[in-house]
């Protein structure tokens, strides 16, 4: 399952270890797949009394890596911690489990972990449909237990031959097919219901929902087959690998290849890497993972083998040189031509099982050395997905790779060899007391005779023709044939019409409000007075209580915490004050378990001066020399004269002299935050690598901050002063200059597009779109802000964050209208708006405009079209605290309850003081009041989520004056309209009949900032509102406002849709 890359990812993950008389090495590679979905486990010494036991496993995920990753971490504990696995003589004295206990415990462990994962929110609600096969071995001092669930495979090599292999669980296997059919399924094109190519797997819950059937009776079973064999001195090694390996190599080929490589190198990681590379060259298109476990009798390095291998390498090098030299007069041949020539030759001593593919790297290295300027992208991988080999290449390579291909294009698993006496018994799935499906095998290879079934003869042709030619059958047949054709045409046309006419579904970042968290102030879990990631995880239920599904966490990178942490010391690590990477991984798993999404801050414009890059740059070390912006500074009268008059956002010169490098570096913000040089391609690649790292961790999107500062003019001219008569030497404030040369330079949007392209690489699978927002805050130039949306054909941010409602100088109905209209009028067609009334960089609503307006501001936020962004605490009406530092008042600790420190911390103090009003303004008390700010906020989010006009309909401005702002939300085809009458001034009465004569004379109050008004009927000619009061009115009409001539030019829609009451669906063309 999954899509392919244009070029395989060949970076490998390796590990090795030793103990209990075993050595192991492993290698895994993403290959051609868009995502890495494999995982593995390697434990030498199982804890809690089984230290002389070992466990190794490989997990091959499909449709995602969620299940595979969880199993790699937790499957062993589910096995060893269940009652079936361990036997005890008396409490506290554990005995080694018996063979039957081990088998039963393994089966129980698989069933329990499968049932446990079913409760994960993303797996339960269908957002994640991943599954995983699993193959493993548990090695005790006396036995080897082979465990298999799916089509990954384990092979034991003993005494110079393959003596045991697990058997793939394919839907076409008779036992598997019978179970599938008994569960009401079918096997088509050798897949379960024509879709899934394995019949046993963990996860895959879409195939495990047949009522009345137990877990082992479903279409796809999580039950493993467990086989135990006695260990022997002749045991050499065990191979565990996913089907990406077995697709191109048989059991014998792989074992022979591994044996030959062990005679050349005793580095098991290297041997595993050779296997993975060889399989890639043989044409494997899947993720590839292999674990190699060696016993004491494993092949040892042989001087003769090393010598022969070196001679082979030397021969291949010289042979490639000869081919290249011979063809030199006619032009250099491509690599595929060289490979074809070598493949046709009978080259001695090639690695058995690997053949020429096992030496592909040697050939490529020589070819590249002799022909360094040739672009080999198209020929390095002639077996890449979607490409066909030429007939010549196919014939030559087919002769060198005799194998029987399975339906996946690989080698059929021949299964394990057993005694003729062995009776293959199948567990009665109706009995709960019967032992699990396991096997105990002998290891002497024997021939297995297949039973040939004779086909049923069927009806003779003459009899069939005699009946089928009769009129009653012929006419009926023709009628049914044309009915089927007509019905199919109608069905296809209807399907095409519905798809063509249906509007695009809203993405997750459009459908839900965004909740912004300043992590240091949200919740302290370890009593040190600082909020942290564990604290956020503890309070996720509050987010779901608000009917919000997207969380935005501001910067938590490792930092010296200058400027409150907005200068990262390490983009790949988390500041200890917030927790560890494990805490983050647990947080994001918990977020996704609840069906939520996570956006994180990334401010790549600058770093901390403690960052490793800056330390290397100031010392002119290698590529890092130009990672920052350095310029020579003039010296005059013992002081440093900067290169120009550029001023920092925080004031004073933006140039700082560095005593180490003896030059000045540029900083748009604090002197501890040097700007990166984004004109250096290596810097841009570093940021793209950082984006990939966090997306790989599961982050759902980024808010890119300070984007307008990425580039500066290279000519270094002085920026023009606002006041031309002002003496240049007195300019120290940022507002005293026009920043023509330090913001929004040519090339900025190319950088942002490259970030978008990187994020799109992680957005290719359904339901996995990665959101991108930009925080530029071009207060004076709305058109510059709109450029961050991109164009019709070139995508940039999904939206630049909108701070119009925060930046208003005064509050009134007119100013609200100007702020809303400015964004909607300038927003490019087809783009999506967003709104915020609070942020970590602005005073809280209650402080900025007054307590009496908090509810009406939230009502505005949650009823405007687009995505609303709520800063933590605004849902309960928190206010600023008093602080001498102007950046801190809006960052006070979240007020959870009326206990000491407002429930923010159980410690003695918090990093900032809690607001003194916390006993009356907190989550706990407001959740019990029907007329509280919190209760109104929840009611508004429910209204937004449940009513179509509120989340994708028209927004029409009806009226505004000093006191009120009035607008409607409506949807074509729906006769219900919502009208918002919001008071941002003094008590007033509004006559809406005068401005919109076609409005109904009466409307019902659906929601009000005064809860007692809900349900009342008002006269639209005389709507009275008090100071700070907001009304959501509902009425029915056959003439929507956006169709009235008087309101043309006053209505906006981002995602146009129409509602069909008859069909109960949305369509586009109204």
N, C-alpha and C positions, 0 to 999 in steps of 0.2 A: 504494500500500500504506500501511497505517497508519490510526490512528484520528484523529478530528477533535476540536478544542477547542470549547468552548462559545462562544468569542469569539476572533476572529483576533488573532495577535500581529503588530503592524504596525511594530515597531522594525526599522530597516534597518541593514545593514552596507554601508558605502560605501568606495570607494577611487577614486583617479584618478592619472594620470601622463601623461608625454609623453616623446618621444624618437624618433629615426629617422624624423622627419617625420610621426609619428603622435601622436594624442591618444586617451586612453581614459578611460572612467568605468565604474563598475559599481555595481550595487545588488542586494542579496539580502534576502529577507524570509521569515519562517517561515510566515506566513499561518494557515490553518486547521489545519495539521498539528500533531500532538502534539510532534513533534521536527523540528528543522532538519536535513535530510539532504543539502542541496546544498553544493557547494564550488566553488571557482574558482581559476584561475591567471592571473596577468597579469605577464609578464616583458618589459620593453623593454630589449633588449640581452642576447642569450643569451651566457653566459660562455664563456671558453676558445676565442676565435677567431671567434665569430659575433656580435660586438657590434652589427653593423648588422642583425641579424635580431631578430624579436620573436615572442612566443608568447602566445596567449590561449586559455583553455579554460573550459568550464562542465561540472560533473559533477553529475548528478542521481541521488542515492542512493535506494535503496529497501530496506526491511526493516532500516534502520540506516544510519549515516553512516560506518562504519569504512572501507569501500573508497573512498568518495568523498574523504574527508579524506586518506587515504594517497596517492591518485593526485594530488591537488592539489599535494602537496609533492614527489612523487618521479617522476611520469610523465615530465617533461621530461628529467631526467637519464638515465632508462632509454632514452629516444629518442636523445639526443645522444651518449651514451657507448658505444653499441654499434658494432661494426665495420661493419655495413651502412651506417650513416649517414655516416661520414666516409671520405674517400679521402685517402691520403697519397702524396706523390711520393717522399719519403725520410724516414727517422726524424726526427721533430722539426719538420718543415715541413708544417703542415696546409694543405690547399687547401679552398676552398669546395666543399661536396658537390654532386654533380651532381643533376639532377632525379630520376633513377632511384634514386640512393643515398638521397636524402631520403625518397622513398616507401617504399623497402624498409626504411630505418631506422625510420620511424614504425611500420610494421607490426611489425617485430621488437621495438621498444620496448613496444608494447601486449602482445605475446605474452609477453615476458619479465616485465613487471611483474605480469601475471595469474598466471604460474607462480610468481613470487616470493611473492605474497600467499597463494597456496594453502598455504604452509608456516606461516602464522600459526596459532598453536594454537587461538584461538577460532574461526577460519574453518575449520580442519581438522576440529575435533571437533564442529562443528555448533552451538556455543553462539551464534555470530554467523553469520547466513545472509544478510548484506547483499550487495548488488551496486550497480553504478552504471553509467549511461550516460555517454558522454563525447563532447563536440563541441568542436572547437578549430580555430584557424587558426595557421599558422606563416607569417610574412610576411618574405620576403627582399627585397633591393633590386629583384629582377626578377619574382618570383612570389609568389602567394598559394596556400598549400597548405591545402585544406579537409579536415578530419579528422572522421569521424563514426563512432561506434559506439553505436547505440541510437536513441532517438527524441527526443533534444534536437536542436536545429537551428541551422545557421548560414546567413545570408543576406547576399549582396553587393548593395548598391544603387549602380548606376552610371548616370550620365547621365539621372537622373530616373526610373529604373524598376528593378524587381527583375530582375537578369540572371542570378543564380545562387542556388540553394538546395540544401543537402544533402538527401538522401532518407532518410526515417525507415525504420528496420529493424523492420518489423512481422512477426509470425509468419504473417500471411495473404499476404504478398508471395510470389509464385511461387518465386523462388529460395530464399528463407528457408524456406518450407514444405517444399520438396524436401529441403533439408539436414536439417530436423527429422525428417522421416519416414524418411530414410535412417539416422538415428541411433536409430530405434526409437521415436520420440516421435509425438505427435499435436498437431494444432491444433484446439482446441475453444473456442468462444465467443471466437475471435480471440486466443487465448492459448496459449502453449506448455504442453502437457498441461493445458489449462484453467486455468492459474495465472498465469504470467508474461506481461505484455503486450508485452515486447520480445524480439526474437530475437538481439540482439547486446548484450553488456554485459561489463564487467569484474566479477570476483567471481561470485556466483550459482553456487557450486561444486556445489550439489545438482543442477544441470543439466549438469555437465561431468564425469560419471563413467561414460561409456559405454566399456566395454572395447573395445580394438581400433580406436578412432577417435582421430584426432589432435585437437589443440586447436581447429582451425578446422572440424572436422566434428561437433562436439558439438551437443547440443540448443540450447545458447546459445553463440555464438561470441564470443571476445574480439577478433576480427580487425576492424580499422577499414576503411572505404572512404576512400581518399585521392584527391582530385582537385586538380590544379594548374591555375591560369590565370595568364596574363601580367598584370602590373599595367598600368594605363592611367591617363592623366591625368584621365580622366572618373570614376575611382573616387571615391565620396563617403563611404560608411561601410559597415561590416560589423556585423551584429548576431549575437551568440551568446546563446542563451537555452534554458532548460529547458522541458519541456512544460507547466509551470504557466503559462507565457506563451502558448505556441502553442495551448493548449486553447481559448483565447477570442479569439485574433486570428490572422488569416491573414497570410501573408508580406506581401502588398500593404498590408493594413490597418496592420500594425505599422510598416512602412517609411514609409508616408505620415504616420503619426502622429509618428514620430521626426523626420522631415524638418520637419514643421510646428513641432515643439517646438524644434528647433535654430535656427529663424528667430526664436524668442522668447528663447532663453537659450543662452549658450555654456558654461554650467556643465554638463558631461556627467553628473556625479553627480545633479544636479537633474533632468535629462532622464530618466535611468534611474529615478529615484524616481517621476516622473510615470507612466512606463510600468507600474511595479509596482503603484502605486495604482489605475491605470485597470483593469488586469487583475483586481485584487481586486474592484473594483466591478462588473466584467462577470461575476463569478461564478466566478473561478478558485478551486479548492479545494486546490491543491497548494502546496508551497514554490515560491517564484518567485525566479529569478536571471537577470540580464541583464548582458552585457558589451557596451558600445558602443565600437567602434574607428573613429575618424574620420581620413580622409585629408585632405590639404591642400585638396582640392576640395569638402570637406563644406559644406553650407549654412551661410551666415553670418547673424548676427542682422540682421533687417530692421526699420527704424523703422516701416514700414507694418504689418508683421506684429505688432509689439509693440503698436502703437496699436489694431489690430483686436482683439487678444486682451484688452487692457484694456477696450475698449468692450463686448466680449462678457461679461466678468466683471461690469461695471457693469450691463449689461442683465439678466443672470441675478439679480443681487442685487435689483434693483428689481422683477423679475417675481415672485421669491419673496415679497418684501414685499407685493406686490399680492395674491397668493393668500392669504397669511396674514391680511391686513387684511380681505379680502372674506369670509373664513370666520370672522372673529372673533366675530361675533354668535352663531353656532351652536356655538362652541367651536373651539379650535385644532385644525387637521387634523394627522394624523401625517405623518411625513416621507415615507412610502411614497405617500401621497395626493398630496403636492406633486410627487414625482418622476413619478408617472403623468401628471399634468397637463402637466408640461414635456415629457415624452417624446412626448405626442400632438401637441405643437405643432411647427411647422416652423421651428425656431430657426436662423437663418443663422449662418455662420462658426464652427460647432462644429468642434473639432479633427478633421480627417479621420482615419478609422480608430478614433478614440477615442469620438467622439460625445459624448453627454451624460455618459457615465461618466467621460470625461476632465475634466469640470468638477464632479464629484461633491463634492469638498472645498469648493468655493465655495458650493454649495447648502447643504451641511451647516452650514458656518460661519454663514451668514445665519440658517438655521433655528434653530440653537442660540442665537444672539444674541437672536432674537425670542421664543423659547420656552425659556428657560434651565432651567425647573423640570421640564420633561417628560422622563421616562425614555425615551431613544431606543434602549435596548439591543436591543429587539426589531425595530426598523425600520431601523437603520443599514445592515443587511446582509440585505436581503430575499432574496438569492441564496445564503444560507448553507447548508451541507450539511444535508440532511434536511428543508429547508423547500421548499414548493411555491409558485410564483407563482400569483396569481389569474389567471383566464382573461383578465380585462381587461388586467392587466399583461403577461401573456405575449403577447397579440396585439399590443399596442403595441410592446413591446420586440422582438418577432420581426420587425416591419416595419423596425425601425431596425438590426437586426443580421442581415442575410441571410448565412447561412453554412451550409456543409455539415458536419454534425456527424459526428465519428468515433465509434468505439466508446467513447472515453473522454469524450465529451461536448464535444469541441473541433473544430477545423478540420482537415480532411485536409491533409497536406503534399502539395503538387502536385509536389514534386520539382524537380530542377534541369532547365533547358532546355538541350538539346544539339543539335548539328548532325544533320541527317538522315543524314549519312554515318557518324556515330559508331556503331561496332559494339559493342554491350554484350556483352563477353566475360566469362565466368566462369572463375576460376582452377580448374585441375584440382587438387583437394585431395590427390590421391595423389602428386603430383609435388613434391618438396622443392626443386627447382631453379627452379620457375616463379615469376615475379614476383608480388607481392601484388596483392590486388584493389584496383586504383586506376583512376582515369579521368582523361583529359585532355579538357577540354571547350572548345568554342567558346561565345561568349556572346550570339550573335544569337538572340532568341526565335523559336521556330518552333512550329507546331502538331504534335502527336503523335497519330497515328491509332490508336485502340484496335482490337484484334482481337476480334471477337465470336464466341464458341464456340456452336455449335448443340447443344442438348441431345439425348441419345440418346432415341429414341422409346419404347423399352421394350416390354413384352409387352402385347398388346391386352387390354382389359378382359374381353371374352367368353371368351378362352382362359384367363385367370387364374381367373375364376369357375368355369369348367368343371372345372378340376383341384382348386381349393381346396374345392369342395363335396363331393368324394368322401369316403366314410366314413374311409378310412385316414388321410387328411390331417386331417379335421375332428377325429376322436377324439384323434389324436396331438397336435394343436394344443391341444385343451382340457386334456389331461393335463399337457402341458408348461406351459401357462398357470398351472394351479393349483399345480403343483410350484414354479414361480417365486414365486408369491404366498406359498405356505407357507414356502418357504425364506427369502424376504425378511422375513416376519413373525418367524420364528425368529431370524434374524440381528439384526434391529432389537431384539428383546426381549433377546437375549443381550448386545448392546452396551450397552443401557440398564442391564441388571442389573450388568454389570461396572463401568460408570462409577459407578452408584449405590452399589455395595457396596465399591468400592476405596477404601482410605484415601488421604488427600491425600499426595502425594509430599513428602518432606522438602525444605525450602528449603536453599539453599547454606549459610546461617548455622547451620543445624541439623545438616547432614550432616558438617561438618568441624570439627576443633578450630580455635581462633583462636590465632594466634601474635602476641604483643604485643611491639613493638620500641620501645625508647627510642633514637631515631635518632642522638643525639650519641655513643652508646656502642656502636653495632653494627659499623660498618666505616668507616674513613677512606680515601677514594679519592684525596685530593689532598695527603696528607702534612702537613696542618696540625695534626694531632692531634685533630681533631674528626670524629666520624662524620657522614655526609652521605647524601643521597638516592642519589647514584651508588654509594656503598658498599653500600646496601641492594640496589640492582639487581645488583651484582656477586655477591651472596650469595643470590639467589633460588633457586638450585639446592639450597641447604641446606634451604629451606622445603619444596620438593617431596620432598627426601630423607626428611623427617620425616613424609611422607604428610599434610601439612597444605595446605589450599587457601584459607585466609583469613588475611590479614595486618592487624594493627591497629597503626598508627603513631601514637605520641603527638605532641603539639603541635609543629608546625614553622613556625608563622606568624612573620612578621617581628616581632621583639620586642627590647626592651633586655636580655633574659635575666635580669631580676629574677625571683626565685622560679622559676629554671630555665626561663624562657620561657612561663610560664602566664598572662601578661598580654600580649595581642596589641597590637602597635602598628599593624598593618595586617592585617585578616582576608583581604585579597585578594592578599597577597604572601607570599613564602617568605623566611625569614631567610637572608641571604647565607652564614651559617655552614653551612647545610645545602645550599646550591646555588641554582639559579634555577628559574623556572617551566618553562623548557625541560627541565631535569633532571627535574622532577616529571612532565611530560608523557611523557618517555621512560620513566620508571619505571612509570607506570601502563600504558603500552602494553606494556612487557615483562611486567608482572604479568598482564595479560589474555591476552597471547600464550601464557603457560603455563597458562591456564585457572584462574588464581587470582583472588581478590577482595581489594579494599582497603577497610578501614575507617579513618577518620581521626578524631582528637580534635577536638572543638569545645567550647570553654568560653566561652559567650556571657554569663555572669553579669557579667563585668567586662572592662575593657581596661587597657592600660598608660596611665599619665598622659602618655605621649608621643603617644598616639593623636590623630589630627586632630580627631575628634569632641570629645575632652576640651578640646583647646586652643580650639576654637570655643565650647564650652559655658562655659568659665571666663571668656570675653569676652562672654557673653550674645549670641552671634551667631545671629540668625534662629531656625530650627526647632531648632537644637542647644542652645538655652538650657536645656531641660529633658531633655536626653539622659541626665543623671546626677542623683543625688539630692542636692540642695543644701538646707541649712537655716542660718538665722541662729544664730550662737553668742553666748553671753553673755560679757561681759568682766568680770573681777573681779580686782582687785589686779594688774593688768598681765598676767594670763594668760587663756587662752581656756577657757571652760567649755562642754563639749559639750552638745548638746540633751538627752541622756539617758545611761543607764548602759550602753548597748550596747557589747559587747566584740568585738574582732576575733578570728578563729580563731587568729591568731598572738600574741594577747595585747594588752593595753592598749586604749584607746578605739578604736572603729571610726569615729570622726569625725576629720577632718583639716582644719585651717584653710588656706584658699587665699588668698595675699596679693593675687592678681589680682582675684578676684571678691569678696573680703572676706566669704566665707561658708565654712561647713564642708561638705565632701563626705563621703559615706558609703562605707566600704570594708569588706567582710566579711573580706578577707584583708590583704595588705600595703598600706601607704599609697600605694605606687606603682601600686596596682591598684583604681582607683575603680569602684564598682558602677554598671552601667547602670540606668536607670529603666525597668523593664519595664511600668510602668503607663502609659507613653507609647506609644500605638499605632505611632508612627513608628519607635520603637526595635525593636519586634517585627517590623515590616516590613523593617527593615535586616537583621535576623538571617535572616529568610526569604530575602532576596535573596542573602545570603552562602551559604546552603544551596544555592540554585539554581545559583550560580556554580560551586561545587565539584562538584555533581552533574553539571553540564554538562561539566566536565572529565573525567568518567568515574568519579568516586568511587562506590563501591558501598554505602557506609553511613557513619553517624556514631556515635560515642560522645559523648553530651552530658554534660559534666562539671559538677559543682557545681549541679545543677538545683534542689535544695531551697532555694538561696539567691536564686532569681530575684526573689522579692517580699518586701517588708517591710510591716509594719502602718503605716498612714498616721497613726495617732494618736500615735505616738512615745512611748508610755508606757515606763517603766523595766521591764526584764525581771526576773522574780522571782529572787531569789538561791537557790542550793541550800541554803546555811546561812543561815537567817533571822536568826540572831543576829550574823552578820558585819557589820562596819561597811562600808557601801556604798562609802566612799572607798578601801577597801583591795582592792576587787574589780578584778583586772587580768587574770585567767586566764579563758579561754573556758569551762572546765569548772566555773566557780563560779556560772554562771547557767543557768536554764532558758530555752531560746531559743524561747519561745512566740511572739514577735513578729518574729523575723528568719528563720525557716525555715518551709517548707511552709505558706504562707499560702493563703487562699481565692483562687482564680483561677489558681494555679500550673498545674494540670492542663489548663486551657483553653489556656494558652500551649504546653504540650507537645503537645497535640492539634493545634494549628495547625502546629507543625513537622512532625508526622506527615502532615498533609494535604498540606503542600508536598512532602514526599518521595514521597507517593503519586502526585503528578502525574508523577513520573519512573519509576513502577513499573507502568505500565499495560500494557506489552508483555511477552509471555512471556519468562521468563528474565532479566528486568531488575529484579527486586525490589530495592528499596533498604532496607537494614537500619537499624534505629534502636535503640541501646542507651542506657541512662541510668546515670550514676554518681552515686548519691545517698548510699549508705553510711549508712543510718539504723540505726546500731548498736543503739540502744535500742528501736526500734519497728519490728518486722518487718512489721506490718500496713501501716504507712506506706510501706515499701518496695514491698509488693505492689501498692499503688495505681498504681504506674508501669506496670504491665501494661495498665492500662485496664480496660474492662468487656467483657462479651460482645458488645455492639453498638458500643462506641466504642473504637477502637484507639489505644493510645499507643505505648510502647516495645515492641519484640519481646521484650526482657527487660531488667529492671534488673540490673546486674552484681552478682553474689553474692560477698561477701567473708567469709562465715561461717567458712570454713576458714582464713582468714588472721587473723581477729579472735579466735580461740580463745586463752584465757589460759594453758592448759596442754594438753599432748598426752596423750591416753589413748584407749582404745577407747570409753569412755563419752562423752568430749567430742566425738569424731568423730561418734558417733551423734546427739548433741544438735544439732550443727551441721547435719548432713544432714537430720534429721527436722524441724527447725525450718523449713527452707525448703520441703520437700516437703509438709508438713502445712498450711502457710499459703498455698501457691501456688494461685491461682484455677484452677478446672477448665479443662482444655483448653489451658493455657499451657505454655510450654517452660522447663525449668530450665537453669541454667548454673552453672559452678564455676570457682574460681580458687584456686591455692595460692601465687601470687606476684604482685607488682605493683611499679610504680616507687615506691610509697609505703609499702612494708613490707619488713622484713628478709627476705633470701632464706631458702628452706626450710632449707638446711644450717645457716645461722646461727641461725635461729629455733627449730628443733626438734632439730638435730643431724644430722651427716653420715649416720649409720646409718639415718635415716628418709627420706632423699631418694627412694629407689626405691619404697618402699611408698606415699609420698605421691603420686608420679606414677601408681602403679597405681590408687590410689583415684580420682584425677582423671579418668583415662581409662576407667574402668569404671562410673562413676556415670551415670545417665540424664541426657541433656541435652548442652549444648555446653561442652566444657572449654576454658579459657583458660590458655595457657602463657606466662609471662613469659620473654623471651629469656634463655638461659643455664641455665634450670632443667632443660633436657633433658640437660645434662652435669653438673649438680650444682654450679654455681658458688656461691661463698660471698661474703659481704660483705667489703669492704676496710675498713681502719681510716681514719677521717676524723673531724675535729673537727666538721664540719657534719653534723648528724644526718640530713639529707635525701640525702646522697650515697653512703653505703656500698653500697647495693644497685644503684647505677648504674655500676659499674666497667665498663671495656671488655670486649666479648665476647672469649672466649679461643678463637681459631681453631686455633692450632698452637703448637708449642714454640719457635718463633723469637722474636727480640727483639720486645717489645711484643705478644706472643701473636698475631701476625699481624693485629692490629687496624689498625695503621698501619705504613707503610714510612718514616715520618718519625722524627725523633730522640726525640720524646716524645708523650705522649697527654694529653688534658685532665684525666683522672683517672689515677692510677697503676693499672697492671694488678695483679691479685691475684698474690701470690708463688707460688701453687700452679699457675700456668698451664702449667708443663712437664709435669705429670701430669694436669691437668684441662683438656682442650681437645678440640675436635671431631675433629681429625686423628687423634690417638692413640686416642680412644674408638671411632672408626668401624672400627678394626681389632680391637677386643676384643669377643668374643662375650658376655662377662659384664659389660660396661660399662653405665653409666647410659644412655648414648645408644642402645645396642643394645636394651636393654629398652624404652626409650621408643618406638622404631620398631616393635618387635614388638607393643606395646600398641595403637598407632595402626592397625596392620594388622588386628589382631583386631577393633577397634572398627569399622573400615570394612567388613570382610568378613562379620561375623556379625550376622544380623538381631536376635537378642535383645539385642545390645550397643548397637544404635543406635536401637531403637524399642520394645523390649519392657518387660515389668514389672520393677520393682525391689522386692524384698521383704526387709525386715529380718528376719534369722534370730536373731542373738544379738549381744550386746555385754557386755563387762565391762571391768575396768580395763585389760586388756592387748589384747584383740582386738575387732574389729568384723567381723561376718559378714553377708553379704547375697547374694542370688541375682539373676540376670538371666535371664528366660525369656519365651517368646512362645507364645501360644495356638496349638495345632496343631503345634508343633514339639516333638519329644520330647527334644531336647538342651537341657540347662540348664547355665549357668555359675554357679559359686559362688565368691565372693571371701572368702578368710580372710586378714585383714590384721592384723598385729601392730604396735600402737603403744605397747607397753609392754615387759615383760620376757619371757623365754622361758617358754612355757606350753604346756599340752596341753588341747585343747578336745574335749568329747564332744558332737557335733552330733546323735547318735542320741537323746540325752536330751531335747533341745529340739524336735526334729522327727522323731518316730518313723518317719514314712513315707519318710524319705530312704533312698536305696540304701546298702548297707553299704560300697560301694567307689566311688571316683572317681579319675579320671586327672588328673595335674597337667598342665594345658595350658601355663601360663607360671608362672615363679617368679622372685623376685628373686635366687635362687641358680640360675643357668642349668643347673647339673648335675642339678637335681631334675626338670627337664621330662621328661614321659613316664612318670614313676613312678606307681604305683598306691598310694593311701593308704586307710586304714580310716577311715570317717567317724566312728567312735566314739572314735578316738584320733588326732587331728590335732595334731601337734607343730609349733610355730612358734617360731623364735628371735626375739630383739629386732630389730624393723625388717624382719622377713621378710613377704613377701606371696605368696599362692598364688592362681592362677586355676585352679579345679578344673572339670572337665567330667564330666557323667554323663548317663545317659539314664533317663527316667521317663515313666510314663503319667499321673502325678498331680502336676501342677505345684504349687509351694508356694502360689501365690496362690489356689488352689482349696481349700486346707485351712482348716478352720474355725478352727484355732488361730492363723492368721495374718491373719484378717480385721482390717482397720484398720492393718496393718503393711505393706501393699503399695501402690505408687503406679505410675501410668502416665500419661504426657503425651499421646502420640499412640497410641491403642489400635489394634492391628492383629492379625489372625489369619492363620496360614499354612495354605494348602491344599497338602498334599504331592502330591495327585493332579494338581492343575492347576498347581502350582509358581507360585502367586501369592498376594498378600496381599488380605485383605478385612476389612471393618470389623465386621460383626455376628457375633460369635462364639457 
